Amino acid sequence: MQQTKNSRAICSNCKYFYITWDRTSPYGCKAMGFKSKTMPYMVTRQISQTDCQSYEVK
């Protein structure tokens, strides 16, 4: 797993990231099974205090 300094780019380059088309939760992560208002890496970091461990390049 390769991490970059700009973590925001990680989700958009991950094979598990998707756009939900739900206005209240537009971003989703198939690996962790959730949708959110913010990018999934932010939710993961806030809850677990670590970087995403499911990241895989598309």
C-alpha positions in Angstrom: 0.0 0.0 0.0 1.5 3.3 -1.1 0.5 6.4 0.9 0.9 9.9 -0.4 1.2 13.2 1.5 -2.1 14.4 -0.1 -4.4 11.8 1.4 -7.5 13.3 -0.3 -6.3 11.9 -3.6 -6.1 8.4 -2.1 -9.9 7.8 -2.2 -10.3 8.9 -5.8 -7.6 6.5 -6.9 -8.8 3.6 -4.8 -10.7 0.7 -6.4 -13.2 0.6 -3.5 -14.2 4.3 -3.8 -17.4 5.2 -5.5 -19.9 8.1 -6.0 -23.3 7.2 -4.5 -25.4 9.9 -6.1 -27.1 10.3 -2.7 -27.1 14.0 -1.9 -26.7 13.4 1.8 -23.9 10.9 1.5 -22.2 11.4 -1.9 -19.0 9.3 -1.2 -18.8 5.6 -0.5 -16.2 2.9 0.3 -17.1 -0.6 -0.8 -14.2 -2.2 1.2 -15.6 -0.8 4.5 -19.2 -0.7 3.5 -20.3 2.8 4.2 -21.3 6.1 2.6 -20.5 9.6 4.0 -20.7 13.3 3.5 -16.9 13.5 3.4 -14.2 11.5 1.7 -14.0 8.0 3.3 -10.4 8.4 4.3 -11.5 11.3 6.6 -14.1 9.2 8.3 -11.6 6.3 8.7 -9.0 8.5 10.2 -11.4 10.2 12.6 -12.8 6.9 13.9 -9.7 4.7 14.0 -6.9 7.4 14.3 -5.0 5.6 11.5 -4.8 5.8 7.7 -7.0 3.6 5.6 -5.8 0.0 5.5 -8.0 -1.1 2.6 -6.6 1.2 -0.1 -5.8 -0.5 -3.4 -4.9 1.3 -6.7 -7.6 1.1 -9.4 
